[in-house]
Amino acid sequence: MEELQVHNWFGNIVSSPYVVVQPESVQDIIAILKDTSKHPSPVRAVGSNHSMTSCGVAEHGTLVDMRKMNRILEIRPDAVTTEAGALYIDVAQELQKHNLELYVNLELGNLSMGSAACCGTKDASMPGEYGQVCSYASVIKMVTPSGELLEITEEQPELLRVARSSYGLFGIIYEVTFKVKPLEAMSVYHKVYSLDEFDKQLPALKAQGDSIMMYLNPFLETILVEFRHYHETKNPQSPTSWQWKFRNFLWSTLAPFYGYCVTKYVPIAAIRDFLFSTFERLIFLGAVLLVRGNNTLATAQQIRYPAVATKSKYTFSIWASPEEHYISNLRAYFKFCRDYYRVTGYRSNMISVGYRITQDNSSLFSYSSDGPVMTFDPVSTANPGWEGFLIAYNELCSRLGGVPLLNQSDLLTPAQVEKAYGERIATFERYRKHFDPTGRLLNDYFRKLLVVAESALDVSA
Ligand SMILES: Cc1cc2nc3c(=O)[nH]c(=O)nc-3n(C[C@H](O)[C@H](O)[C@H](O)COP(=O)(O)OP(=O)(O)OC[C@H]3O[C@@H](n4cnc5c(N)ncnc54)[C@H](O)[C@@H]3O)c2cc1C
């Protein structure tokens, strides 16, 4: 029999499941999980397969593609219930028709609702809100490995907290409910800072209360900050969206395509560097002059990436840094990028980004459970040398006390995961073994990263 090959959206994570199935109902999922001969382990559900790591890989096992289960089931004034394969952007656009919106309007519109409920995500926290999507999941329904239905609600807060970090290892999620709120107008504007200015201004910028997202240039030591807040006096019924269309085009199409072309067609490093710096200065200027407005909608930030990645595709990694150490860690990151370039000749061909995310203990593997965090995330079209760079970036971030995301920070070592999450891994494993004693859903990726001494698992979950 010919071997199947599947890959994630970016194309760098390739695997060979024994079979790929597309359930259309809960009954289909139960049948898949119960039939171990037709549907061998590991069984991994995936939504849009946009993850940067092998978290959704079902090597020689069963890949459950959830995209056919994409119905929006119910919209209430404070909540939306959907099937797990529905896309975040489709849900957001439907809610908008009801004058409602989701809480975290991250850029990736292709995020599936099932993944949103049980995986790591990030967006700059809006004033008074969290920046992790799963924190707003109020009901998660799944089929456990034994084929039983399990519904987890806010009545079981600790179980819900752990399930929000379950990465499909407790069961296949078929339905989720997320909290929603009335649609609000949103202000956005950008400013450019040198690293030293940003250092001086950061306390005041935080005090002003806007969300803070950053584009970071380690080579020019400059930072473009995107500020956002909801604007109560504006009418969200007549918003402008051209600013976000422009930004989305720059970020999701032009910047990666430019990076790809410069890398491919310009062989001389000094000319490439000049082209990157010039382009990034222009992007900063364009954002300051044009990506501003008082009556935009958060939903308009979401991007529907093409189902099949084009030459404009890009990838990235992320680690969260404790906010109190951010500036010294950012200085270390900028220096690391320059030193790494000098020593190895590698620099990423896109600008880095960063987010400020509020303290949030709503999920077990939250990267901001101890306090607010800020991030510096390299982005690239994966020009040659990217993987080696990521390994060194992981070492730097781990040394600086950072926390990675298991679906978005690639090439992690078990020691780095252990250092970041400590005893939380044993807590997770106790729950996982309770729901999945035979490891039906466990793939090699998680088997290698979530390492716990047997003695730590003695206490029942
Ligand atoms: C171009 C691009 C831009 C991005 N921008 C952002 C961003 O702005 N913010 C951000 O936070 N992330 C961003 N990401 C990362 C992305 O949000 C996460 O990797 C997310 O997990 C992808 O969602 P997905 O539906 O593709 O999940 P998948 O990759 O399909 O799955 C992720 C994990 O969830 C599990 N899973 C999925 N569905 C189910 C289910 N129904 N039941 C049980 N388990 C399930 C999978 O097994 C896997 O472990 C971006 C990624 C790309 C490629």
The ligand as a MOL file (V3000), in Angstrom:
LIG
                    3D

  0  0  0     0  0            999 V3000
M  V30 BEGIN CTAB
M  V30 COUNTS 53 58 0 0 0
M  V30 BEGIN ATOM
M  V30 1 C 0.3520 32.0330 9.3960 0
M  V30 2 C 0.0770 31.7270 10.8280 0
M  V30 3 C -0.3050 32.7500 11.6880 0
M  V30 4 C -0.5710 32.4700 13.0220 0
M  V30 5 N -0.9390 33.4920 13.8540 0
M  V30 6 C -1.2120 33.2180 15.1540 0
M  V30 7 C -1.6340 34.2410 16.0520 0
M  V30 8 O -1.7580 35.4060 15.6930 0
M  V30 9 N -1.8790 33.8930 17.3480 0
M  V30 10 C -1.7510 32.6010 17.7860 0
M  V30 11 O -1.9860 32.3330 18.9430 0
M  V30 12 N -1.3600 31.6370 16.9510 0
M  V30 13 C -1.0920 31.8970 15.6740 0
M  V30 14 N -0.6860 30.8860 14.8590 0
M  V30 15 C -0.5240 29.5350 15.4600 0
M  V30 16 C -1.8520 28.8340 15.5890 0
M  V30 17 O -2.8240 29.6030 16.1980 0
M  V30 18 C -1.7920 27.6450 16.4770 0
M  V30 19 O -0.7400 26.8260 16.1020 0
M  V30 20 C -3.1270 26.8750 16.4580 0
M  V30 21 O -3.0200 25.7300 17.2880 0
M  V30 22 C -3.5300 26.4450 15.0680 0
M  V30 23 O -4.8740 26.0540 15.0530 0
M  V30 24 P -5.2960 24.8270 14.1660 0
M  V30 25 O -6.7580 24.7580 14.1560 0
M  V30 26 O -4.5880 24.8590 12.8820 0
M  V30 27 O -4.7190 23.6570 15.1050 0
M  V30 28 P -4.0180 22.3060 14.6470 0
M  V30 29 O -2.6170 22.5990 14.2520 0
M  V30 30 O -4.8520 21.5860 13.6830 0
M  V30 31 O -4.0120 21.5310 16.0440 0
M  V30 32 C -3.3160 22.0320 17.1500 0
M  V30 33 C -3.3760 21.0430 18.3100 0
M  V30 34 O -4.7370 20.9120 18.7360 0
M  V30 35 C -5.1800 19.5730 18.6610 0
M  V30 36 N -6.5540 19.6270 18.1740 0
M  V30 37 C -7.0220 20.3300 17.1180 0
M  V30 38 N -8.3480 20.1360 16.9850 0
M  V30 39 C -8.7330 19.2920 17.9690 0
M  V30 40 C -9.9690 18.6960 18.3630 0
M  V30 41 N -11.0940 18.9210 17.7080 0
M  V30 42 N -9.9770 17.8610 19.4290 0
M  V30 43 C -8.8350 17.6160 20.1190 0
M  V30 44 N -7.6400 18.1390 19.7900 0
M  V30 45 C -7.5770 18.9690 18.7320 0
M  V30 46 C -4.2170 18.9210 17.6820 0
M  V30 47 O -4.0950 17.5350 17.9160 0
M  V30 48 C -2.9200 19.6460 17.9740 0
M  V30 49 O -2.2880 19.0890 19.0900 0
M  V30 50 C -0.4320 31.1410 13.5130 0
M  V30 51 C -0.0400 30.1130 12.6440 0
M  V30 52 C 0.2060 30.3940 11.3150 0
M  V30 53 C 0.6380 29.2850 10.4000 0
M  V30 END ATOM
M  V30 BEGIN BOND
M  V30 1 1 1 2
M  V30 2 1 2 3
M  V30 3 2 2 52
M  V30 4 2 3 4
M  V30 5 1 4 5
M  V30 6 1 4 50
M  V30 7 2 5 6
M  V30 8 1 6 7
M  V30 9 1 6 13
M  V30 10 2 7 8
M  V30 11 1 7 9
M  V30 12 1 9 10
M  V30 13 2 10 11
M  V30 14 1 10 12
M  V30 15 2 12 13
M  V30 16 1 13 14
M  V30 17 1 14 15
M  V30 18 1 14 50
M  V30 19 1 15 16
M  V30 20 1 16 17
M  V30 21 1 16 18
M  V30 22 1 18 19
M  V30 23 1 18 20
M  V30 24 1 20 21
M  V30 25 1 20 22
M  V30 26 1 22 23
M  V30 27 1 23 24
M  V30 28 2 24 25
M  V30 29 1 24 26
M  V30 30 1 24 27
M  V30 31 1 27 28
M  V30 32 2 28 29
M  V30 33 1 28 30
M  V30 34 1 28 31
M  V30 35 1 31 32
M  V30 36 1 32 33
M  V30 37 1 33 34
M  V30 38 1 33 48
M  V30 39 1 34 35
M  V30 40 1 35 36
M  V30 41 1 35 46
M  V30 42 1 36 37
M  V30 43 1 36 45
M  V30 44 2 37 38
M  V30 45 1 38 39
M  V30 46 1 39 40
M  V30 47 2 39 45
M  V30 48 1 40 41
M  V30 49 2 40 42
M  V30 50 1 42 43
M  V30 51 2 43 44
M  V30 52 1 44 45
M  V30 53 1 46 47
M  V30 54 1 46 48
M  V30 55 1 48 49
M  V30 56 2 50 51
M  V30 57 1 51 52
M  V30 58 1 52 53
M  V30 END BOND
M  V30 END CTAB
M  END
